[in-house]
């Protein structure tokens, strides 16, 4: 009886070992594979992790595809709460379909080419960011004709990457005064003939009036506001070109309250339409 029991245990252990070994050899990178004379230290690399995309349904034929890239920001900027607000604001124009990723590493993915415009609400605050591959992916996409729409503190992303100011037109300079105290102010539409702002009127909003943008790239200001602190004009929205790509930046959009003003939602919706190659409409 004891002998039979030991034999049974040996069979079970042998099966367990073979099953475990099969799993291990099936996982890329666990063991290296080599031909005769090949260095044993060369291992098979595991497949790259693909960032998760969130979408309610597939885009309909003919819809422009917008990718909302978010997932990190300064703690005072509730990106998670703004995600559905931005998605719904843009999707209100049914000519556009919005997909969301909360991993900016998606910018390095070859799948980025499937999108007509990037809606970017992101700042790698105290975070190394998605890496140079993602930065180059963003640069290459916009240069090649993918539109770029940037929200609020996205101007502060990628500090230390010199090319970003060329892509974005203007960026946050931490040496400047950041913004007026958060509160109500008037946004003046200074170019009512631009496709994004045509027909729009001046409006009041409750937000941060940014005074921190820096850069020498040519931009076209389409909306501005006067600081209550120093009485100077500051751009609230502008357009820019990088290669074949249309670029829009608005420093509006601090939090959900900033989007209670329908004109702010309209501004970003129409900017996404313009950046993706559509004629903006209500």
N, C-alpha and C positions, 0 to 999 in steps of 0.2 A: 504493500500500500504506500509506504514511504517513497519507494523507488518510482512508482507510477506518478505520485504527486510531484516529485522533483522533475520527472520528464515533462510533465504538463507545464510546469513553471518555466522550464527551459524553452519550450515551444512558444509560450506566450511572450517571453522576453525577446526571443529571436524575432517574432513578428513585430513587436513594438520597435525594436532597433531598426529593422528594415523599413518600416513605415516612416520613422523619424528621419532616417537617412534619405529617403526619397523626397521628403519635404525640403530638407536642407539643400539637396542638389538641385531642386526645382527653383530655389530663390536665387535670382541673379546677384552676384557679388559675394555670396557666402563662401564659395570655393573658386579658385582660379582654374582656368583651363589653359593648357599649353601644348604646343607641339614639341617634338624632340628638339632639345637645344634652346627652347624659349625660356626666358627669365620667369622663374616661378612667382616673382613678386607682382607680376602683371595680372590684375584681377578684372573680371568682367564688371563693368559699372552697372549699378541698378538703374532702372528707368526713372526719368525725371518725374517728380510729383506734379500733376496737372492741377492748377488752382480750380476750385469749384466755381461753376457759373450757376447763377440763380435766375430762372425765368419761368413765367407762368405758362407760356406756350411758345411754340416756334413762330418765327416771323412769317407773316403772310407774304406771298409773292408780290414783289414790287415795293415792299416796305424798306425804308432805310434802317440799317441796323446800328444802334447806338450801344456802346458798352460803357456802363457806369463803373468806374474804378474807384473804390473807396476802401475803408478798412482800418485807417489809422489817421490820427489828427491830434492837435493840441487838446488836452483834457477839457478845456472850456468849449470846445466845438463838438457837439454831439452828433458825430457822423452817422451813427446807427439810427438816430431819429430822423435825420435828413434823407437817408436812403430812400424810404418810400415816398417822401415828399417830392424829391427830384425825379424819381421814376415815374410817378403819376403825373407830375407837371409836364414832362416831355411826352409821355404816352397819350396825353390828351389830344395831341395831333396824331391821328390814327395813321398817318403816313409813315410814322416812325415806330420802331419796336425797340424796347430797352431790355438789355440783359445786364445783370449785376455780377461783379466779382468783388469780393472783399480781400483779395490778395493781389497786390500790385505787381507781383512777379508774373502775372499774366501778360504784362507788357512785353515780356521776353518771348512769349509764345508765338509760334508761326501762325496760330489761329487769329492773331490780332488783325491780320490782313482781311479777315472776313467781315470787318466792321467798317462802316462809313465814317463814324466819328466817335471820339472818346470824350465822355463826360467825366471830368476828373475832379473829385472832391477828396483830397488826400494831402496829408503833410506828415512826413516821417519824423514826428516829434520824439526826441530821445530814442531814436530807433535807427539802426544803420540803413534802413530802406531796402528796397528789393534788389539792389545790386547793379553793377554796371551793365549787365546784359539787358535788364529791364529798361534802364535809361537809354541805351542804344536802340532798343526796340521801339521806344516812344519816339525818339528822334527820327529814326528811319521811317516809321509809319507816317509821321506828320510831313516829313520832307517829301514822301512819295504821294501825298494827297489825302491822307486821312485827316478829317477835321479834328480840332481840339477845342473843347469848351471847359474852362477852368472856373472853379467856384471858390470864392472867399480866400481862405488861407492856403490854397494850393500854390499861391505865389511864393510861399515859404518852403516848399518842398525842395529836396535835393540841394541843400546848401553845400557848397564846395564842388558842385558840378558846373564848370564854366559855361557849357553849352546850353544850360537850361534857360538862361536869360535870353539867348538868341531864339530859342524855341518859343518861350512864353512872351517875350517882348518887354516885360517888366517883372521884377521879383522883389520879394521882401528884403529890405536892408535892416537888420537888427540894430544898426547904429542910429537909425532914424527914430523919431517919435512914432509910436505904433499907430495910434488912432485916437480920435476924440473919445470922451467918455460915452459909453453906449447909451443911445437915446434916439429921439426922433429928429429927423432932418429931411430936407427936401432934395430929391434927386432931379436934376435938370437934364432933359434930353437936348443935347446940343447939335445933333445931326438927325433931323426928322425925315431926311431923304434916304438914309441908309436902310437896306432891306430888313435889318433886325428891328429898327426903331421907327420905321415909317408908320405914321398914324398914332404913335404913342404920345401921351402928354406927360408933363412933369408930374411927379407923385411924391408923397411923403412916405417914409418908411422908418421902422424902429430897428436900428442896426448899429454896427461899428463903422464910423466914417474913417476909412484907412488913409493914413498920411505917410505910409512907409514904403511905397513903391520906388524902385530905383532901376536905372538902365538907360541905354542910349539907342536902343533899336527903334526903328520907325514904327510908330503906332498911330492909329486913328481913333481919337476919343469920341465916343458917341453919347456918353452920359457923364455928368460931373456933379460935384457937390461942394459947397463952401463950408470950410471948417469953422465951427463956432469958437475955436481956440485961437487960431492965428489968422482967420478971415481970408485964407487962401483957397484957390480952386484946386480940387484933386479929382483925378479920373475915377469914376465909379464903374465904367465899362468902356472897353476899347476893343478894336480889332487889329489884327496883325497877320502877316504872312510869313511862313517858313517853308521854303521850297515851294511845293505845289499845295501845301496844306493851308486851310483857312483856320485862323486861331482867334478865339474870343476869350476875354478874361473879364470877370466882374468880381469886385471885392465885396459885393453884397452876399448875404446868405450865412450870417453867423450862427443862427439857430432856428428852430421852428417858428418863433415869433417873427423873424425877419421875412418869412415866407407867407405870413398872413396877408401881406399886401399882394394882390393878384398880379400887379404889374411886375413884381419880381419873378414870379413863376412864368409869366409871359416872356420876360426878357431871356430867361434860360431856355425856354421852349423854342423860341424863335431863333436863338443863337444856335441850337442844335440843328434846326432845320437848315439854316444858312450854311453851317459848317459841313453838313452832310450833302450839300448840293441841291437842296430844295429851295423853293421860293417861300420865305416865311409867311405864315398867315396867323389869324387869331388862334 
